[in-house]
Amino acid sequence: MEANELIAVLEGEGHLDSVVTALGNDCLARRQEVENDRDADPSDRLHKLRQLVAEESEQIWNSDGTRRGGPSAELRKQVSGASITPALTTITILEGICAGAARIYFARASGMVTVKRGSVLPLPERWLAKIRTTPKLTTMHPNLLGEWCNFVLWESEWVVELDYTFRDRLDLVCAVRLTGEDVVDASGVIRRLAYGLPKIATVHPFDGDDMDMTKLVHAGRPKRFFGVRAKYSSAETHQKAFDALAKAGGHAPIAVLPEFTLHSPDGLDALIASNTTLPLAELVVAGSAHVDVGGVRANTSHVLLDRHPILSISKYQPFVMRGKDDQKTPVSFTEDIRRPPRVLRLAAGTATRLAIAICSDLNSLDLVQAMTCAGVNLLLSPSWTPRIGGSDKALEMLAGYCQCIGVIANAPGHPAAVGAEKTRPLWACSAGPLEEDHAHFHRHCGAPRPVAGVLDPNLPPTGPGYWTWVV
């Protein structure tokens, strides 16, 4: 934008988000120019303009993003007289807003904040004091905003919904505060809060023999399937799932059930809410269920925090099951669900970005890239698959770029598994933000059959205690 356009945007009546989006889209349209200009002009004028905008933006917009006032004569003068190029002036002003008004706006958000192309979103503020981690996303993201501001200029066509409704409680469960490890300056002011990673339990109430495959192929819809679930009645299924969840109990603050554990996405909601005396994980990903509402088929998962539903996520990428018929001819069956809109919904705290990816969603490079760019640092995945596919690589990508801890909870003994996969079924998979580490597969053989596996991502993967079984 030219100087007069920038001043008009700063003086306009728009909400903070509309102003940021206008500036952001202009920067994205002139991306190469911004990058070239930034390399060519590292002058102090950039820093001074950025700092002035950061200070004044807190007076221009209220903490809820509504307009409070206009830019001062000094700021208008600085923008009009800037010797730097228009593209560089625009991105510098945007960075100043991120350091000022936008920082306060996101820090105080208590509901849903929607981020579209051209807008900005803050990355989680989680420093892992006792873990040699992979690099922070800000050092690796192809982002037009400066690394120092901890914001991302969103350029994907995916819409991101950051739900801050349970901000503080979500952080208490998902980002473990470490006392005595904070970075404190000489005057005693805390400059960086120290965190550890939460334990995560994968809960396994059913295996392949428990699953009903009679409705695998849709009548009139060849090579499509829908309606997979446990073979027991709805009440029996949900009670078995709840009992397994209760046995996992207080072993971890987070618990994930496999895909198709329930007959309906809300099948555990009432049981969890009413049984207040039993120890349960504070955060529960209640598997998922096929649901048909008005002819619209979906695979949906509920997430509960402190026994109350906080998220409902529907699967994006249909699962394709491949095999051979009686004549040994290759055949495949595709999950008969409608792909939902490209909306990435995250439960957000100051230190937490929680995403749910149901099974084959982790095979969607498009979705995984969106989660990576959004800084997801906790990924929980209900699954029902004979083979891992590319899901372990998705966990590694998020771990490497976002310092993300990712866990897949699978229903072991998938009926489509063959060979070694049949004798050594996949129970779970995990990957964490440790340097020079990869995804780890967790399998259990023999009796008694465990009800859950528990991951402690703060421990070395090769040592005892990283993964334990609960029987």
ZAPA-210404 format. One record per residue (C-alpha): residue number from 1; x, y, z. Coordinates in steps of 0.25 Angstrom, whole numbers, always signed. Layout:
BEGIN
+-----+-------+-------+-------+
!  nr !    px !    py !    pz !
+-----+-------+-------+-------+
! NUM !     X !     Y !     Z !
...
+-----+-------+-------+-------+
end
This chain:
BEGIN
+-----+-------+-------+-------+
!  nr !    px !    py !    pz !
+-----+-------+-------+-------+
!   1 !    +0 !    +0 !    +0 !
!   2 !    +4 !   +14 !    -2 !
!   3 !    +6 !   +24 !    +9 !
!   4 !    -8 !   +30 !    +8 !
!   5 !   -15 !   +17 !    +7 !
!   6 !    -8 !   +12 !   +20 !
!   7 !   -12 !   +24 !   +27 !
!   8 !   -26 !   +22 !   +22 !
!   9 !   -26 !    +8 !   +27 !
!  10 !   -21 !   +12 !   +41 !
!  11 !   -32 !   +23 !   +42 !
!  12 !   -43 !   +15 !   +37 !
!  13 !   -55 !   +10 !   +45 !
!  14 !   -52 !    -5 !   +43 !
!  15 !   -50 !   -16 !   +54 !
!  16 !   -35 !   -19 !   +57 !
!  17 !   -37 !   -32 !   +49 !
!  18 !   -42 !   -25 !   +37 !
!  19 !   -30 !   -15 !   +37 !
!  20 !   -20 !   -26 !   +39 !
!  21 !   -26 !   -35 !   +28 !
!  22 !   -25 !   -23 !   +18 !
!  23 !   -11 !   -21 !   +22 !
!  24 !    -8 !   -36 !   +21 !
!  25 !   -14 !   -38 !    +8 !
!  26 !    -6 !   -27 !    +2 !
!  27 !    +7 !   -33 !    +7 !
!  28 !    +3 !   -46 !    +2 !
!  29 !    +0 !   -40 !   -12 !
!  30 !   +14 !   -34 !   -12 !
!  31 !   +21 !   -45 !    -5 !
!  32 !   +34 !   -45 !   -14 !
!  33 !   +35 !   -30 !   -13 !
!  34 !   +34 !   -30 !    +2 !
!  35 !   +45 !   -41 !    +3 !
!  36 !   +54 !   -34 !    -6 !
!  37 !   +52 !   -20 !    +1 !
!  38 !   +54 !   -26 !   +15 !
!  39 !   +68 !   -32 !   +10 !
!  40 !   +71 !   -19 !    +4 !
!  41 !   +68 !    -9 !   +15 !
!  42 !   +71 !   -14 !   +29 !
!  43 !   +71 !    +1 !   +34 !
!  44 !   +68 !    +6 !   +48 !
!  45 !   +56 !   +13 !   +42 !
!  46 !   +49 !    +0 !   +41 !
!  47 !   +51 !    -3 !   +56 !
!  48 !   +46 !   +11 !   +60 !
!  49 !   +33 !   +11 !   +51 !
!  50 !   +30 !    -3 !   +56 !
!  51 !   +32 !    +1 !   +71 !
!  52 !   +23 !   +13 !   +69 !
!  53 !   +12 !    +5 !   +63 !
!  54 !   +13 !    -5 !   +74 !
!  55 !   +11 !    +6 !   +85 !
!  56 !    +0 !   +14 !   +78 !
!  57 !    -8 !    +2 !   +73 !
!  58 !   -11 !    -1 !   +88 !
!  59 !   -18 !   +13 !   +88 !
!  60 !   -25 !   +11 !   +74 !
!  61 !   -32 !    -2 !   +77 !
!  62 !   -38 !    -7 !   +90 !
!  63 !   -34 !   -21 !   +95 !
!  64 !   -47 !   -27 !   +88 !
!  65 !   -42 !   -21 !   +75 !
!  66 !   -52 !   -10 !   +74 !
!  67 !   -48 !    +4 !   +70 !
!  68 !   -43 !   +13 !   +81 !
!  69 !   -37 !   +25 !   +74 !
!  70 !   -28 !   +28 !   +62 !
!  71 !   -13 !   +29 !   +59 !
!  72 !    -6 !   +41 !   +64 !
!  73 !    +0 !   +52 !   +56 !
!  74 !   +14 !   +47 !   +58 !
!  75 !   +10 !   +33 !   +53 !
!  76 !    +4 !   +39 !   +41 !
!  77 !   +16 !   +47 !   +39 !
!  78 !   +25 !   +35 !   +40 !
!  79 !   +17 !   +27 !   +30 !
!  80 !   +16 !   +38 !   +20 !
!  81 !   +31 !   +41 !   +21 !
!  82 !   +36 !   +27 !   +21 !
!  83 !   +48 !   +26 !   +12 !
!  84 !   +46 !   +11 !   +11 !
!  85 !   +38 !    +4 !    +0 !
!  86 !   +22 !    +3 !    +1 !
!  87 !   +23 !   -12 !    +2 !
!  88 !   +33 !   -11 !   +14 !
!  89 !   +25 !    +0 !   +21 !
!  90 !   +13 !    -9 !   +20 !
!  91 !   +19 !   -21 !   +26 !
!  92 !   +26 !   -13 !   +37 !
!  93 !   +13 !    -7 !   +41 !
!  94 !    +6 !   -20 !   +42 !
!  95 !   +18 !   -25 !   +51 !
!  96 !   +16 !   -14 !   +60 !
!  97 !    +1 !   -17 !   +61 !
!  98 !    +4 !   -31 !   +64 !
!  99 !   +14 !   -27 !   +75 !
! 100 !    +4 !   -17 !   +81 !
! 101 !   -12 !   -18 !   +79 !
! 102 !   -12 !   -32 !   +73 !
! 103 !    -4 !   -38 !   +84 !
! 104 !   -14 !   -32 !   +95 !
! 105 !   -26 !   -36 !   +86 !
! 106 !   -22 !   -51 !   +85 !
! 107 !   -16 !   -51 !  +100 !
! 108 !   -30 !   -47 !  +105 !
! 109 !   -39 !   -55 !   +95 !
! 110 !   -49 !   -64 !  +102 !
! 111 !   -57 !   -69 !   +91 !
! 112 !   -56 !   -73 !   +76 !
! 113 !   -46 !   -65 !   +68 !
! 114 !   -47 !   -68 !   +53 !
! 115 !   -34 !   -66 !   +44 !
! 116 !   -35 !   -65 !   +29 !
! 117 !   -25 !   -63 !   +18 !
! 118 !   -18 !   -50 !   +21 !
! 119 !   -20 !   -49 !   +36 !
! 120 !   -10 !   -53 !   +46 !
! 121 !   -10 !   -63 !   +58 !
! 122 !    +0 !   -64 !   +69 !
! 123 !    +8 !   -77 !   +71 !
! 124 !    +7 !   -84 !   +85 !
! 125 !   +16 !   -79 !   +96 !
! 126 !   +21 !   -92 !  +101 !
! 127 !   +36 !   -94 !  +105 !
! 128 !   +40 !  -108 !  +109 !
! 129 !   +51 !  -105 !  +119 !
! 130 !   +56 !  -119 !  +121 !
! 131 !   +55 !  -125 !  +107 !
! 132 !   +65 !  -123 !   +96 !
! 133 !   +55 !  -120 !   +85 !
! 134 !   +54 !  -118 !   +70 !
! 135 !   +54 !  -104 !   +66 !
! 136 !   +42 !   -94 !   +68 !
! 137 !   +33 !   -92 !   +57 !
! 138 !   +36 !   -77 !   +56 !
! 139 !   +50 !   -81 !   +52 !
! 140 !   +46 !   -90 !   +41 !
! 141 !   +32 !   -84 !   +36 !
! 142 !   +32 !   -78 !   +22 !
! 143 !   +26 !   -65 !   +28 !
! 144 !   +27 !   -51 !   +24 !
! 145 !   +26 !   -46 !   +38 !
! 146 !   +38 !   -45 !   +46 !
! 147 !   +42 !   -57 !   +55 !
! 148 !   +43 !   -48 !   +68 !
! 149 !   +28 !   -45 !   +68 !
! 150 !   +23 !   -60 !   +69 !
! 151 !   +11 !   -57 !   +60 !
! 152 !    +8 !   -64 !   +46 !
! 153 !    +3 !   -57 !   +34 !
! 154 !    -8 !   -67 !   +30 !
! 155 !    -7 !   -70 !   +15 !
! 156 !   -14 !   -83 !   +13 !
! 157 !   -28 !   -84 !    +8 !
! 158 !   -32 !   -92 !   +20 !
! 159 !   -40 !   -85 !   +31 !
! 160 !   -34 !   -86 !   +45 !
! 161 !   -44 !   -85 !   +57 !
! 162 !   -37 !   -83 !   +70 !
! 163 !   -46 !   -86 !   +82 !
! 164 !   -41 !   -79 !   +94 !
! 165 !   -53 !   -82 !  +102 !
! 166 !   -45 !   -92 !  +112 !
! 167 !   -32 !   -85 !  +110 !
! 168 !   -26 !   -85 !  +125 !
! 169 !   -32 !   -99 !  +128 !
! 170 !   -27 !  -105 !  +115 !
! 171 !   -13 !  -100 !  +118 !
! 172 !   -13 !  -106 !  +132 !
! 173 !   -16 !  -120 !  +126 !
! 174 !    -8 !  -120 !  +113 !
! 175 !    +4 !  -111 !  +117 !
! 176 !   +10 !  -115 !  +130 !
! 177 !   +16 !  -104 !  +137 !
! 178 !   +30 !  -107 !  +143 !
! 179 !   +33 !   -99 !  +156 !
! 180 !   +47 !   -93 !  +158 !
! 181 !   +50 !   -95 !  +143 !
! 182 !   +45 !   -81 !  +138 !
! 183 !   +55 !   -71 !  +132 !
! 184 !   +56 !   -59 !  +141 !
! 185 !   +64 !   -47 !  +139 !
! 186 !   +73 !   -39 !  +149 !
! 187 !   +61 !   -31 !  +154 !
! 188 !   +53 !   -44 !  +157 !
! 189 !   +43 !   -42 !  +145 !
! 190 !   +39 !   -55 !  +138 !
! 191 !   +44 !   -55 !  +124 !
! 192 !   +40 !   -69 !  +120 !
! 193 !   +31 !   -79 !  +126 !
! 194 !   +35 !   -93 !  +127 !
! 195 !   +26 !  -105 !  +123 !
! 196 !   +27 !  -120 !  +122 !
! 197 !   +18 !  -129 !  +113 !
! 198 !    +6 !  -137 !  +118 !
! 199 !    +5 !  -152 !  +119 !
! 200 !    -5 !  -157 !  +109 !
! 201 !   -13 !  -170 !  +110 !
! 202 !   -18 !  -178 !   +98 !
! 203 !   -30 !  -186 !  +103 !
! 204 !   -34 !  -199 !   +95 !
! 205 !   -47 !  -205 !   +99 !
! 206 !   -49 !  -213 !   +86 !
! 207 !   -41 !  -221 !   +76 !
! 208 !   -44 !  -226 !   +62 !
! 209 !   -52 !  -238 !   +67 !
! 210 !   -62 !  -228 !   +74 !
! 211 !   -64 !  -220 !   +62 !
! 212 !   -77 !  -221 !   +53 !
! 213 !   -73 !  -222 !   +38 !
! 214 !   -87 !  -227 !   +33 !
! 215 !   -91 !  -213 !   +28 !
! 216 !   -77 !  -211 !   +22 !
! 217 !   -82 !  -209 !    +7 !
! 218 !   -94 !  -200 !    +5 !
! 219 !  -106 !  -206 !    -3 !
! 220 !  -106 !  -198 !   -16 !
! 221 !   -93 !  -192 !   -13 !
! 222 !   -83 !  -201 !   -18 !
! 223 !   -69 !  -200 !   -13 !
! 224 !   -73 !  -191 !    -2 !
! 225 !   -75 !  -194 !   +13 !
! 226 !   -81 !  -187 !   +25 !
! 227 !   -87 !  -191 !   +39 !
! 228 !   -74 !  -198 !   +45 !
! 229 !   -76 !  -199 !   +60 !
! 230 !   -75 !  -209 !   +71 !
! 231 !   -84 !  -221 !   +69 !
! 232 !   -91 !  -220 !   +83 !
! 233 !  -103 !  -212 !   +86 !
! 234 !  -102 !  -197 !   +87 !
! 235 !  -103 !  -197 !  +102 !
! 236 !   -93 !  -209 !  +104 !
! 237 !   -83 !  -202 !   +94 !
! 238 !   -83 !  -189 !  +102 !
! 239 !   -82 !  -196 !  +115 !
! 240 !   -70 !  -204 !  +111 !
! 241 !   -64 !  -192 !  +106 !
! 242 !   -66 !  -184 !  +118 !
! 243 !   -61 !  -196 !  +127 !
! 244 !   -48 !  -196 !  +119 !
! 245 !   -47 !  -181 !  +121 !
! 246 !   -49 !  -182 !  +136 !
! 247 !   -39 !  -193 !  +137 !
! 248 !   -29 !  -184 !  +130 !
! 249 !   -33 !  -174 !  +141 !
! 250 !   -23 !  -165 !  +147 !
! 251 !   -11 !  -171 !  +139 !
! 252 !   -11 !  -159 !  +130 !
! 253 !   -18 !  -145 !  +129 !
! 254 !   -21 !  -148 !  +114 !
! 255 !   -28 !  -160 !  +108 !
! 256 !   -31 !  -164 !   +94 !
! 257 !   -41 !  -175 !   +89 !
! 258 !   -39 !  -181 !   +76 !
! 259 !   -48 !  -178 !   +64 !
! 260 !   -62 !  -185 !   +63 !
! 261 !   -62 !  -187 !   +78 !
! 262 !   -76 !  -182 !   +79 !
! 263 !   -90 !  -184 !   +72 !
! 264 !   -92 !  -168 !   +73 !
! 265 !   -82 !  -157 !   +75 !
! 266 !   -89 !  -153 !   +88 !
! 267 !   -89 !  -167 !   +93 !
! 268 !   -80 !  -165 !  +105 !
! 269 !   -85 !  -151 !  +108 !
! 270 !   -95 !  -154 !  +118 !
! 271 !   -87 !  -166 !  +125 !
! 272 !   -75 !  -157 !  +127 !
! 273 !   -84 !  -145 !  +132 !
! 274 !   -92 !  -154 !  +142 !
! 275 !   -81 !  -163 !  +148 !
! 276 !   -74 !  -152 !  +156 !
! 277 !   -67 !  -161 !  +166 !
! 278 !   -59 !  -169 !  +157 !
! 279 !   -45 !  -164 !  +153 !
! 280 !   -45 !  -160 !  +138 !
! 281 !   -35 !  -153 !  +130 !
! 282 !   -37 !  -138 !  +130 !
! 283 !   -37 !  -137 !  +114 !
! 284 !   -44 !  -149 !  +107 !
! 285 !   -44 !  -151 !   +92 !
! 286 !   -56 !  -160 !   +91 !
! 287 !   -52 !  -168 !   +79 !
! 288 !   -62 !  -165 !   +67 !
! 289 !   -75 !  -171 !   +61 !
! 290 !   -82 !  -171 !   +47 !
! 291 !   -94 !  -162 !   +48 !
! 292 !  -104 !  -159 !   +37 !
! 293 !  -112 !  -146 !   +39 !
! 294 !  -122 !  -143 !   +28 !
! 295 !  -114 !  -152 !   +18 !
! 296 !  -101 !  -145 !   +21 !
! 297 !   -91 !  -156 !   +25 !
! 298 !   -80 !  -152 !   +35 !
! 299 !   -69 !  -158 !   +44 !
! 300 !   -70 !  -149 !   +56 !
! 301 !   -62 !  -149 !   +69 !
! 302 !   -65 !  -142 !   +82 !
! 303 !   -55 !  -136 !   +91 !
! 304 !   -58 !  -134 !  +106 !
! 305 !   -51 !  -125 !  +116 !
! 306 !   -54 !  -127 !  +131 !
! 307 !   -66 !  -136 !  +127 !
! 308 !   -72 !  -126 !  +118 !
! 309 !   -72 !  -126 !  +102 !
! 310 !   -63 !  -115 !   +97 !
! 311 !   -61 !  -119 !   +82 !
! 312 !   -68 !  -127 !   +71 !
! 313 !   -58 !  -130 !   +60 !
! 314 !   -63 !  -137 !   +47 !
! 315 !   -53 !  -145 !   +38 !
! 316 !   -48 !  -138 !   +26 !
! 317 !   -41 !  -150 !   +18 !
! 318 !   -49 !  -162 !   +15 !
! 319 !   -42 !  -175 !   +18 !
! 320 !   -39 !  -185 !    +7 !
! 321 !   -38 !  -199 !   +10 !
! 322 !   -31 !  -208 !    +0 !
! 323 !   -30 !  -223 !    -2 !
! 324 !   -33 !  -234 !   -12 !
! 325 !   -46 !  -241 !   -16 !
! 326 !   -47 !  -257 !   -17 !
! 327 !   -41 !  -256 !   -31 !
! 328 !   -29 !  -249 !   -25 !
! 329 !   -33 !  -236 !   -32 !
! 330 !   -29 !  -223 !   -25 !
! 331 !   -41 !  -216 !   -19 !
! 332 !   -43 !  -204 !   -11 !
! 333 !   -55 !  -199 !    -2 !
! 334 !   -56 !  -184 !    +1 !
! 335 !   -62 !  -178 !   +14 !
! 336 !   -76 !  -172 !   +10 !
! 337 !   -75 !  -159 !   +16 !
! 338 !   -76 !  -144 !   +11 !
! 339 !   -63 !  -136 !   +12 !
! 340 !   -66 !  -124 !   +21 !
! 341 !   -62 !  -110 !   +18 !
! 342 !   -47 !  -106 !   +19 !
! 343 !   -48 !  -101 !   +34 !
! 344 !   -37 !  -105 !   +44 !
! 345 !   -43 !  -104 !   +58 !
! 346 !   -33 !  -104 !   +69 !
! 347 !   -35 !  -103 !   +84 !
! 348 !   -26 !   -92 !   +88 !
! 349 !   -19 !   -87 !  +101 !
! 350 !    -7 !   -78 !  +102 !
! 351 !    +3 !   -89 !  +102 !
! 352 !    -6 !  -100 !   +95 !
! 353 !   -11 !  -102 !   +81 !
! 354 !   -19 !  -115 !   +81 !
! 355 !   -24 !  -122 !   +68 !
! 356 !   -32 !  -135 !   +66 !
! 357 !   -29 !  -143 !   +53 !
! 358 !   -37 !  -155 !   +51 !
! 359 !   -30 !  -167 !   +45 !
! 360 !   -27 !  -164 !   +30 !
! 361 !   -27 !  -149 !   +32 !
! 362 !   -13 !  -151 !   +35 !
! 363 !   -11 !  -156 !   +21 !
! 364 !   -16 !  -142 !   +16 !
! 365 !    -4 !  -134 !   +13 !
! 366 !   -13 !  -122 !   +11 !
! 367 !   -18 !  -123 !   +25 !
! 368 !    -5 !  -127 !   +32 !
! 369 !    +1 !  -115 !   +25 !
! 370 !   -10 !  -106 !   +30 !
! 371 !    -8 !  -111 !   +44 !
! 372 !    +7 !  -109 !   +43 !
! 373 !    +6 !   -95 !   +39 !
! 374 !    -4 !   -92 !   +50 !
! 375 !    +6 !   -97 !   +60 !
! 376 !    -1 !  -109 !   +66 !
! 377 !    +7 !  -114 !   +78 !
! 378 !    -3 !  -125 !   +82 !
! 379 !    -9 !  -135 !   +72 !
! 380 !   -18 !  -146 !   +77 !
! 381 !   -23 !  -156 !   +66 !
! 382 !   -34 !  -167 !   +68 !
! 383 !   -31 !  -178 !   +58 !
! 384 !   -36 !  -191 !   +52 !
! 385 !   -26 !  -196 !   +42 !
! 386 !   -18 !  -209 !   +38 !
! 387 !    -6 !  -201 !   +34 !
! 388 !    +0 !  -187 !   +38 !
! 389 !    +0 !  -182 !   +24 !
! 390 !    +7 !  -168 !   +24 !
! 391 !    +1 !  -164 !   +38 !
! 392 !   +15 !  -166 !   +45 !
! 393 !   +21 !  -157 !   +36 !
! 394 !   +10 !  -147 !   +39 !
! 395 !   +14 !  -148 !   +54 !
! 396 !   +28 !  -146 !   +51 !
! 397 !   +26 !  -134 !   +42 !
! 398 !   +18 !  -127 !   +53 !
! 399 !   +28 !  -131 !   +64 !
! 400 !   +39 !  -126 !   +55 !
! 401 !   +33 !  -112 !   +51 !
! 402 !   +24 !  -109 !   +63 !
! 403 !   +30 !  -116 !   +75 !
! 404 !   +17 !  -124 !   +75 !
! 405 !   +14 !  -137 !   +83 !
! 406 !    +5 !  -146 !   +74 !
! 407 !    -2 !  -159 !   +78 !
! 408 !   -10 !  -169 !   +70 !
! 409 !   -20 !  -178 !   +77 !
! 410 !   -23 !  -190 !   +68 !
! 411 !   -33 !  -202 !   +70 !
! 412 !   -23 !  -214 !   +69 !
! 413 !   -26 !  -226 !   +61 !
! 414 !   -32 !  -219 !   +49 !
! 415 !   -40 !  -230 !   +41 !
! 416 !   -33 !  -225 !   +28 !
! 417 !   -19 !  -227 !   +34 !
! 418 !   -11 !  -238 !   +27 !
! 419 !    +3 !  -245 !   +30 !
! 420 !   +11 !  -239 !   +41 !
! 421 !    +2 !  -228 !   +43 !
! 422 !    -9 !  -238 !   +47 !
! 423 !    +0 !  -245 !   +57 !
! 424 !    +6 !  -232 !   +62 !
! 425 !    -6 !  -222 !   +62 !
! 426 !    -3 !  -207 !   +63 !
! 427 !    -9 !  -202 !   +76 !
! 428 !    -3 !  -188 !   +76 !
! 429 !    +8 !  -179 !   +70 !
! 430 !   +14 !  -166 !   +76 !
! 431 !   +24 !  -156 !   +72 !
! 432 !   +30 !  -144 !   +81 !
! 433 !   +39 !  -132 !   +79 !
! 434 !   +52 !  -138 !   +83 !
! 435 !   +64 !  -136 !   +74 !
! 436 !   +68 !  -147 !   +65 !
! 437 !   +55 !  -155 !   +68 !
! 438 !   +45 !  -162 !   +60 !
! 439 !   +31 !  -168 !   +62 !
! 440 !   +30 !  -180 !   +71 !
! 441 !   +20 !  -192 !   +69 !
! 442 !   +14 !  -198 !   +81 !
! 443 !    +9 !  -212 !   +80 !
! 444 !    +5 !  -222 !   +91 !
! 445 !    +6 !  -237 !   +90 !
! 446 !    +1 !  -248 !  +100 !
! 447 !    -8 !  -248 !  +112 !
! 448 !   -14 !  -241 !  +120 !
! 449 !   -19 !  -232 !  +109 !
! 450 !   -16 !  -217 !  +113 !
! 451 !   -27 !  -207 !  +114 !
! 452 !   -18 !  -195 !  +111 !
! 453 !    -4 !  -191 !  +108 !
! 454 !    +2 !  -178 !  +115 !
! 455 !   +12 !  -169 !  +108 !
! 456 !   +21 !  -160 !  +116 !
! 457 !   +27 !  -151 !  +106 !
! 458 !   +37 !  -145 !  +115 !
! 459 !   +45 !  -157 !  +116 !
! 460 !   +55 !  -163 !  +106 !
! 461 !   +48 !  -173 !   +97 !
! 462 !   +59 !  -183 !   +99 !
! 463 !   +57 !  -183 !  +114 !
! 464 !   +47 !  -189 !  +123 !
! 465 !   +35 !  -182 !  +126 !
! 466 !   +33 !  -175 !  +112 !
! 467 !   +22 !  -185 !  +109 !
! 468 !   +15 !  -194 !  +119 !
! 469 !    +3 !  -203 !  +118 !
! 470 !    -9 !  -203 !  +128 !
! 471 !   -16 !  -216 !  +129 !
+-----+-------+-------+-------+
end
